[in-house]
Amino acid sequence: NKKIMNILITGCAGFIGFHLSDFLSKKYRNSKIIGFDNINNFYSPFLKKMRIKELKKNKNFFFKKIDLENKKKIENVFKKNKIKIVVHLAAQAGVRDSLKMPNSYYKSNFIGFVNIINISGANKVKKFIYASSSSVYGDKKKFPLKENIDISPKNIYSATKKINEDIANDMSKISNMKMIGLRFFTVYGIFGRPDMFIFKFLNSIFNNKKFHLYNRGNHLRDYTHIDDVVNIIVNLIKKRIAKKFQIFNICSNNPIELNKLVKFISNFVNIKPKLIKKKRNSIEVLKTHGDNKKILSFLKIKLKKNIFFELPKIITWYKKNQIWKLKN
């Protein structure tokens, strides 16, 4: 493993960014893994700092607190380090909040994206891998969703992700950078986002709080384990890529009904949840189910993780670290 290639990961204090940075730092000991994050308070900054502390145990990991609007700071990092690969994961996440604060989505998911892709291009980065989202599909009737169907975002968050794909497509026509867009479906695992279903539900159970279950728990999500996601990104980093612009679904091709998760988790911790079953929240899609044949055959790999084997480990980790007690 003598190969030296400096890799930049934006959003390294985020869930996917943290796991990827940690894995790459351990895998490519001779390379510099540089992580950006602005550690905003969209969810617990304390959890993000916990992740950064963990990352800093790797001698070849370097953290920079940077806002993607700050072109000067970003340019400086590129000037000082020969960055060959950028994995751009920093974004304002979450569907529900995009209605409350559209401006922060515009700033980070649009201006921030333009900044990082332009600076990457100017600095002759070889590969630019960026996060898109399954939410760009909107509500569809025919499943599983393939990458080549027409997309119809139904909220501000997913609209910004579609624009990211369009910008990357435009850039690919005038740049030598290889652009790879990843449409993430629901990613889960330890150190996960506290605003996502699994941890929100665990939080309510351990604190004996009421839990609002929308659509009475009858919606389906295509859950993908973080280790499988990291494995895919690492393989994309290693692989020689011919096409300048590509988009892949990152999913398990196996939608799980939320009611099943509720039941499984409640049985495992042996606590009866206080459920309040509510009608559907119209901003959220009813079902996500992606086709993952394209990425799996492209990389010649298989997914390894099954959610019902993984949940006990996640719950055990959650209890051990008492994540619900995190200061914000």
C-alpha positions in Angstrom: 0.0 0.0 0.0 2.7 2.5 -1.0 0.3 4.5 -3.2 0.1 8.1 -2.1 -3.0 10.1 -3.0 -4.3 12.9 -0.9 -8.0 12.7 -0.5 -10.3 15.5 0.6 -13.6 14.7 2.3 -16.1 17.5 2.9 -18.6 16.9 5.7 -16.2 14.7 7.5 -18.0 15.3 10.8 -21.2 14.0 9.2 -22.3 10.4 9.4 -21.1 9.1 6.1 -18.1 11.5 6.0 -16.9 10.3 9.4 -17.0 6.6 8.6 -15.4 7.2 5.2 -12.6 9.4 6.6 -11.9 6.9 9.3 -11.7 3.9 6.9 -9.5 5.8 4.4 -7.1 7.1 7.1 -6.6 3.5 8.2 -6.4 2.0 4.7 -4.1 4.6 3.1 -1.6 5.3 5.9 0.9 7.1 3.5 -1.8 9.4 2.1 -3.2 12.5 3.7 -6.9 12.4 4.4 -8.1 16.0 4.8 -11.5 16.6 6.2 -13.6 19.8 6.1 -16.7 20.5 8.2 -18.4 23.6 9.5 -19.8 21.6 12.5 -23.2 23.4 12.2 -26.0 22.9 14.7 -28.4 21.2 12.3 -28.1 18.3 14.8 -26.0 17.7 17.8 -22.6 19.5 17.3 -21.5 17.4 20.3 -21.9 14.2 18.3 -20.0 15.8 15.4 -17.1 16.8 17.8 -17.1 13.2 19.1 -16.6 11.9 15.6 -13.8 14.4 14.9 -12.1 13.4 18.1 -12.3 9.8 17.0 -10.9 10.7 13.5 -7.9 12.6 15.0 -6.6 9.4 16.5 -5.4 8.7 12.9 -2.0 10.5 12.4 -2.7 11.0 8.7 -6.1 12.7 9.2 -6.2 16.5 9.1 -9.3 18.4 10.1 -10.1 21.9 8.9 -13.2 23.8 10.2 -14.3 25.4 7.0 -17.6 26.7 5.6 -18.1 25.9 1.9 -19.0 29.5 1.2 -15.4 30.4 2.1 -13.6 30.2 -1.2 -10.4 31.6 0.1 -10.0 29.0 2.8 -10.9 26.1 0.5 -8.4 27.4 -2.2 -5.7 27.5 0.4 -6.2 23.8 1.3 -5.9 22.9 -2.3 -2.8 25.0 -2.8 -1.0 23.4 0.1 -2.0 19.8 -0.7 -1.9 17.9 -3.9 -5.5 16.7 -3.7 -6.2 14.0 -6.3 -9.7 12.9 -5.1 -12.6 14.9 -3.6 -15.5 13.2 -1.9 -18.0 15.9 -1.4 -20.5 14.9 1.3 -21.1 18.3 3.0 -24.6 19.5 2.6 -27.5 20.7 4.5 -29.5 17.5 5.0 -33.0 16.7 5.9 -36.3 17.0 4.0 -38.6 18.5 6.7 -36.3 21.4 7.6 -35.9 22.6 4.0 -39.2 24.4 4.3 -38.2 26.1 7.5 -34.9 27.4 6.4 -34.5 27.3 2.7 -31.7 29.8 2.8 -29.2 27.5 4.5 -30.0 24.9 1.8 -29.3 27.4 -0.9 -26.0 28.4 0.7 -24.5 25.0 1.4 -26.1 22.8 -1.3 -25.9 25.3 -4.1 -23.2 27.9 -3.5 -21.1 25.5 -1.6 -21.4 22.9 -4.3 -20.4 25.4 -7.0 -17.4 26.5 -5.0 -16.0 23.1 -4.3 -16.6 21.7 -7.8 -15.0 24.8 -9.4 -12.0 24.8 -7.1 -11.6 21.0 -7.6 -11.6 21.5 -11.4 -9.1 24.4 -11.3 -6.8 22.2 -9.2 -6.8 19.3 -11.6 -8.6 16.9 -9.3 -8.9 13.5 -11.0 -12.2 12.3 -9.4 -15.0 14.3 -7.9 -17.4 12.0 -6.0 -20.4 13.8 -4.6 -23.6 13.0 -2.6 -26.9 13.2 -4.3 -30.0 11.7 -2.8 -32.7 9.2 -3.4 -35.1 12.1 -2.7 -34.5 13.4 -6.3 -36.9 10.7 -7.6 -39.9 12.1 -5.8 -43.0 9.9 -5.5 -42.9 7.2 -8.1 -45.3 4.3 -8.7 -42.9 1.8 -10.4 -40.2 0.1 -8.4 -37.3 -0.5 -8.0 -36.1 2.9 -9.2 -33.5 2.9 -11.9 -30.9 5.7 -12.4 -32.1 6.5 -15.9 -35.8 7.3 -15.1 -37.1 10.9 -15.1 -36.7 12.5 -11.7 -39.1 14.9 -10.0 -37.9 16.3 -6.7 -40.8 17.3 -4.4 -39.1 19.6 -1.8 -36.3 22.2 -1.6 -33.7 19.7 -0.3 -34.2 17.3 -3.2 -34.3 20.2 -5.7 -30.8 21.3 -4.6 -29.6 17.7 -5.1 -30.9 17.6 -8.6 -29.2 20.9 -9.4 -25.9 19.4 -8.1 -26.2 16.6 -10.6 -26.9 19.1 -13.4 -23.9 21.2 -12.5 -21.7 18.2 -12.4 -23.0 17.1 -15.8 -22.3 20.6 -17.3 -18.8 20.6 -15.7 -18.0 17.2 -17.1 -18.2 18.6 -20.6 -15.5 21.2 -20.1 -13.3 19.5 -17.5 -11.2 16.3 -17.3 -12.5 15.5 -13.8 -14.5 12.3 -13.5 -17.8 13.2 -11.8 -19.6 10.5 -9.9 -22.9 11.3 -8.3 -24.2 9.0 -5.6 -27.9 8.9 -4.9 -27.9 7.7 -1.3 -31.0 5.9 0.0 -31.5 5.6 3.8 -28.0 5.0 5.3 -27.8 3.6 8.8 -25.2 2.4 11.3 -23.4 3.4 14.5 -22.6 7.1 15.0 -25.7 7.7 12.8 -27.7 10.8 12.6 -29.9 11.4 15.7 -32.6 13.0 13.5 -33.1 9.8 11.6 -35.7 7.2 12.4 -33.7 4.5 14.2 -32.1 6.8 16.7 -35.1 9.0 17.1 -37.1 5.9 18.0 -34.4 4.6 20.4 -34.3 8.0 22.0 -38.1 7.9 22.7 -37.9 4.3 24.1 -35.0 4.9 26.5 -36.5 8.2 27.7 -40.0 6.9 27.9 -41.2 9.6 25.5 -44.1 9.5 23.0 -43.1 8.7 19.5 -45.0 10.1 16.4 -45.3 7.4 13.8 -46.3 9.0 10.5 -48.6 7.2 8.1 -49.1 4.7 11.0 -45.7 3.2 10.2 -46.8 2.0 6.8 -44.1 3.6 4.7 -41.1 1.8 3.4 -37.4 2.7 3.3 -34.5 1.2 1.4 -32.0 0.9 4.2 -28.2 0.6 3.4 -25.6 -0.1 6.0 -22.8 2.4 6.4 -20.1 -0.3 5.9 -21.6 -1.2 2.5 -21.7 2.5 1.6 -18.0 3.0 2.6 -17.0 -0.1 0.7 -18.7 1.3 -2.5 -17.0 4.7 -2.2 -13.6 3.2 -1.5 -14.0 0.9 -4.6 -15.0 3.9 -6.7 -11.8 5.8 -5.5 -9.6 2.8 -6.5 -11.3 2.0 -9.8 -10.0 3.4 -13.1 -13.0 5.2 -14.6 -13.5 6.0 -18.2 -16.8 7.9 -18.3 -16.7 11.6 -17.3 -20.2 11.7 -15.7 -22.1 9.0 -14.0 -24.8 8.6 -11.4 -25.4 5.5 -9.2 -28.0 4.5 -6.7 -26.5 3.5 -3.4 -29.2 1.3 -1.9 -29.9 -2.2 -0.8 -32.8 -2.9 -3.2 -34.8 -4.2 -0.2 -37.3 -1.8 1.3 -38.3 -2.3 4.9 -41.6 -1.3 6.4 -41.1 1.0 9.4 -43.6 -1.0 11.4 -41.3 -4.0 11.2 -38.4 -2.0 12.6 -40.6 -0.6 15.4 -41.5 -4.1 16.4 -38.0 -5.5 16.1 -36.4 -2.8 18.1 -39.1 -2.8 20.8 -38.8 -6.6 21.2 -35.0 -6.4 21.3 -34.9 -3.8 24.1 -38.0 -5.3 25.7 -39.7 -2.0 26.2 -43.2 -1.2 25.0 -43.0 2.1 23.0 -45.5 4.9 23.4 -46.6 5.2 19.8 -48.8 8.0 18.5 -49.9 6.9 15.0 -50.4 9.8 12.8 -51.5 10.3 9.2 -49.0 10.7 6.4 -46.8 13.7 6.3 -47.2 14.8 2.6 -43.7 16.2 2.3 -42.2 12.8 2.7 -42.3 10.0 0.0 -44.2 6.9 0.8 -41.7 4.4 -0.4 -38.0 4.3 -1.4 -36.8 1.3 -3.3 -33.8 1.7 -5.5 -32.3 -0.6 -8.0 -28.6 -1.2 -7.2 -27.6 -3.4 -10.1 -25.7 -0.6 -11.9 -23.2 0.1 -9.0 -22.8 -3.6 -8.0 -22.0 -4.8 -11.5 -19.8 -1.7 -12.2 -17.7 -2.5 -9.1 -18.2 -6.3 -9.2 -19.1 -6.4 -5.5 -22.0 -7.6 -3.3 -23.6 -5.9 -0.3 -22.8 -7.7 3.0 -25.1 -6.3 5.6 -28.6 -7.3 6.7 -30.5 -4.7 8.8 -32.0 -7.3 11.2 -28.5 -8.6 12.0 -27.1 -5.1 12.3 -29.8 -3.5 14.5 -28.8 -5.4 17.7 -25.2 -4.1 17.3 -26.4 -0.5 16.7 -28.7 -0.6 19.8 -26.0 -2.0 21.9 -23.6 0.7 20.8 -26.3 3.3 21.4 -26.9 2.1 24.9 -23.3 1.8 25.8 -22.5 5.4 24.7 -25.8 6.7 26.0 -26.1 8.7 22.9 -29.5 10.1 23.9 -27.9 12.0 26.7 -25.6 14.0 24.3 -25.5 17.6 25.0 -26.4 19.5 21.9 
